[in-house]
Amino acid sequence: MWHRLQIAFVFLLPVALVGGLNLLGLAIPVPVLGRDYVIRIPLPEPGAHVGLPKIEGPQDASRPLVVIDAGHGGHDPGAVGEGFKEKTLALGLAKALRDELVREGGIRVALTRSDDTFLVLDERAEIARQLGADLFLSIHADSAGEKDQVTGASVYTLSDKASSEAAERFAARENSADTINGVALTGRSDAVNSILVDLAQRRTSGASAMFAGLIVREGDGVLQFHPQPRRSASLVVLRAPDVPSVLYESGFVTNKKDAERLSSPEGRERFAKVMSQAIRIYFARESGA
């Protein structure tokens, strides 16, 4: 009898283990009788509804809204240096800027992520669009690989070629919910939609460039910039056609001095004050004040 129980235990243990992991939402391959059984966890479908974050600051919807995006997160650490991860540095800077803007008042603020959560690139820009953001700032930290002496921040806007391609793709989408600057695209011809999107994209590109220039100007002598701080690239996170967007590479996580400065309370405070000032000047210009 005891011998039979032992045999049953040997065969039933893997089954119980797999069932327990299934209940916990985990997945590992388990060899049973020479075969591998894998529990698969389905991922959300592309285009699924994006959960919108809380908007902080004044409750007056007429106040300008800036969406701050801390790059990477969750299973994606971003660039990694000695003892530092890009996702952690970016989130610390994003929270510092949010707190500074809320403290000074007058501007509404939302973070795409406020914890160690992973978001795909398209979700980040879409959050800004769905919230009706007036400005989108994505915060990152760069990597120079073995060249640990490379240092300094850079400010990226969408390149002209990428901007045109993004406008074409957006205009081609058949979605009744799509609007540009409050004008619905549905029911209009492809030619009209292309013109509307192109006009919006041009205005957005100009506003993005202005904001990037303000960051460099206000940070001069306060923040440490790369010798060539203004750059443009084909970055997915900047492709919202009707939200001025800038990506700020705060420094190099592979440079120990950069990483220590960006992770320190003093470094975060300097960043927050400079960026807050640039944001306020930007909105003042946009309002004609």
N, C-alpha and C positions, 0 to 999 in steps of 0.2 A: 504493500500500500504506500509506504513512504517513498519507495523507488518511483512509483507512478506519479506521485505529487512532484517529485524533483524534475521529472521529464516534462510535466505540464508547465512547471514554473519556467523552465528554460525556453519553451516555445511561446509562452504567454507574456513574458517580460518585455520583449521588443514591441509587441502590440500595445501593451499598456503604456510604454514609453512614448511611442508615436502618438497615441491618443492624448496623453498628458501634454505633450508639446503642442498639439493641435489646439487644445483648449487655451493654452497660454499665448497662442499667436506666433509661435516660433517655427523655424523650419531647418532641419538638418537631415542629410541622407542617413538612413539606418539600414545596415545590411541584415536581411532576413532570409535564411535559406539560400544564400548565395546571390540574392538580388538586392538592388538598392531601391528603397522606397523614399520618395521625396514629397514633403508637404509643400505645396505652392500657395503663396498668398497673393491674391489678385491685387494689382495696383489700380488707382483711379483711372478712368477712361480719359483720353485727351479731350480737352475742351470742357471738362467737368466744372461745375460751379466753384468759383474761387471764394473762400471765406474772407470777408472784409474785416480789417482791423478796426479798433476803436479810434475815433478822432478825438484828440485832446486839445485843450485850449478853449477859447471863447465859443459859445454856443451859437453865435451869430453866423449863419450860413453865408453871409455876404463877405465875411473875412476871408482872405486868401488862405489856401490850403497847400501845404508842402508835404509830400510823401517821402519819407526817408527810408532807404533800402539798405539794410546791412547785408553785404554779399555772403554767399555760401550758407552754411548751416547744416545741422543734422549730420548725416553720414558724409557730407562733403565739407572737409576742413578748409578747402582753398589752399593757398600757399602755406607752407610749413617751414618754420625756422627752428633754431635751437631753443626749445621751450616755449615757442609761440605758434599760434594758429591764426590764420587770417580771419576765419569766421568769428573768433573771440574778439580780436582787435576791432573788427568792423562793427560788431554789435555794441561794444563799449563806447565807440565814438558816436554811433547813431543815438544811443540813449543819452549821452552827454549833450548832444545838439538838441534833441527833443526837450530835455529838461531846461536848457537855456532859453529856447523859444517860448516854452510855456511860462517860464518865470517872467520874461519880459512882457508877455502878453501881446494881443493884437493879431496873432497868426495862429491858425489851426494846424495841427500836426498829427500825422499818423505814421506808424512804423509798419513796414511790410512784415517784419517779424520782430517780436520782443523777447524771444527766447531761442533756444538751440533747435530751431525748426528748419527743415529743408523745403525750399520752394524752387520750382523750375524757373528758368529765365522768363518765359512768357507770362507766368503768373505775376511776376513782380511789376512789370509794366501794366498789366491788365488791372491790377489792384489800383494803381494810380488813375487809370481811365475810369474805372467803375466808381471811384470816389469823387470824380470830377476835380482831380488835383490841378492846381495852377502851376506847380513846379515839382519835379521829381529828381531826387538826388540819390545816387547809388554809391555806397562807400565800400572800398576795397583796400587791400594792401598787396603790393607787388612782390615778385620773386625774381632774383637775379641768379639763381642757381649757385654755382660755385663762386661767383663774383660777389662776395659778401661786402665789398667796399662800396658798391653802388648804393646811393642814398637819394632821398628826396621825393616829394609828392608830385603828381602829375594830374592834369584835369583833361578829361576826354569828352569830346562831343561826337555826334554821329558824322561820319564822313559824307561828303556830297553824293558819292556813288551809292553808298548804302542807303542814304536818305531817299534817293529816287527809287531804288529797288523796293524799299519798304512801302513807299507811297503807292507804287504799282500793285503790290500784293494786297494792300489794304483795300484799294479801290475795287479789286477783282473779287473780293469776298461777297457772297450773296447772303447777307444776314440782315433781317429786318430790324435788328436792335442796333445796328451800327449807325453812329452819328459822328459828324465832325463839327466841332464847335457849336453843337446844338442843332445842326442841320441834318435831318435824316437822309441817308443815302438810298434807302429803299424806294422803288418806284421811279427812279431816275435812270437815264441812259448811262451806259458805261462811259461815254465821252464826258458827260457832265460830272459824274462821280470822280473821274480821273482829275478833272480840273479843280473840283472842290478839295480833294485830298492833296493835290499838289500845292494849292494855295496855302492850305493849312500847314503843310510840311515846311514850306518856305518860311512862313512866319515863325513856326516852332524852332527851326534851325537858327534863325536870327536871334531869337530870344535865348536859346541855349548858349549861343556864342557870347552873348552879352553877359550872362550869368557866369560863364567860365572865366571871362575877363575880370569880372568883379572879385571872384575868389582869389585870383592871382594878385590883383591890386591890393585887396584888403589884407592878404596874408603876407605881403612883402615885408620882410624884417621881423615877422612874428613866427611864421611857419617856415620850415625848410623845404624848398622846392628843388626839383630836378633842374639841371641847366636848361632843359627844353620842357617847360611845364605844360604848354598848350599843345594838345594832340587831338587827332581825330582817327576813328577806326570804325569798322563794321561790327558794332556791338548790339546784340539782340536786345539787351535790357534798355537800350536808348531809343527803340524804334516806334514808340507810341507817336502817331502822326500829329496829335493835337495837344501834347503835354511837353513843354520845354523840359529837356532832360540832360543831366550831366553825370558822368561817372568820375568820382574822385578817388584816385589811387593815393592813399594817405602816406605811403612810404614803402620801404622794402622790409618785409618780415624776415628776410634772410640777412638783413643788416642788424646786428644786435643793438646798436645805438638807436636806430629807427624804431625797432620793436619795443625797446624799453621806454622810449619817449612816448610812443602812441598808447602804450598800456598804462602809463602813469597818470594819476589824477591831474597833475599839472599839464601834461601834454594834451589830455582830453579837454581840459578847460580852455587852453589856448585855441585848440581846434574849434571848439563850440562857439567861442566868442567871435572868431574870425568868420566862420561860416554863417553865424546868425546875423552878423553885420552885413555880409554880402547878400543874404536873402532879403533883409529889410530894404536895402538900397535897391535891389532888383524890383521888389514889389512897389516901392515908391516910384520908380521910373515907369513901370507898367501902368500905374494909376494916373500918371501925369502930375504927381505932387511935386 
